[in-house]
Amino acid sequence: MARALQGALAYSGFTFRFLEYFAMKAIPAALTLALLTACASSNHKIASSLPGNLHYLSSSSPLACVFEKMVIEAGKESKSTWNFWRWPNRIETRDEMSQQGEIWQKDAGGRIFYTRLFYPERVALEYMPGDLAATGVEPHWEQLEAGLLDPRQLGARLRLLGKEYGSGLNLERYAGTLDGIATEVDWLPSLRLPSRITKRFPERLVILAMRDCRELSKTQTQPLSSQELDSYRHIDFSDLGDMESDPKVQRIMELTGSHHHEH
């Protein structure tokens, strides 16, 4: 089941999220350099295009953010919505394109639990810390809090190009290469969130841009309620291999890439 867990976790977090839709391909160094040069020479003001209420927010408050995901490939453009909710010890996301989501929770001892949500099937697939550790997956809470990228890459693999100030906020602009993909990030240090991520694949452009972000108590974009989540069918990831005769489980295994009959 190790490959199944790795496949499932390829879905979670934006650093891994691109793997769900696109195969990673190396970008020639010359192209990467050209992209960095173009980004560095750009003089447009990013901060002025941010949602206007962000400077009222605190990074410690429960937040609800809405991002627009845009993919441009072969001259065609597609858009979808990605929702992100953050509490001090809980992260929840919902991807409208795949109709799937995720919940990450940290207990008082620092252990991290993961639940993958399948909305049409009304299934919650649960991963214990041992499931993560068994495959060498070590999620970092700082990365999960950022929702869309690993902040440890900022200033390391992603080079700081400049800083801007607008709409009452500081914004930092980074660019570089992650996993062979030219990547640009507009980062909001006060919220510990990106406002925009651009990934330039050889044959496609993928952009995730913040469209709205507010305190959870002041938004209509709500996560699953406890009552609704309790109504889902809860399945332990470690039990999947023993439930292959169940049609709904078969569907979940197809979606997670775990239908490989390893016995």
Secondary structure, DSSP 8 states (H G I E B T S, - for coil): -HHHHHHHHTTSHHHHHHHHH-------HHHHHHHHHHHHH----SGGGS-TTGGG--TTS-EEEEEEEEEEETTEEEEEEEEEEEETTEEEEEETTTTEEEEEEE-TT--EEEEEEETTTTEEEEE-HHHHHHTT----HHHHHHSSS-GGGBTTTEEEEEEEEETTEEEEEEEEEETTEEEEEEEETTTTEEEEEEEE-SSEEEEEEEEEEEEGGG-S-----HHHHHTSEEEEGGGGGG-TTSHHHHHHHHHHT--S---
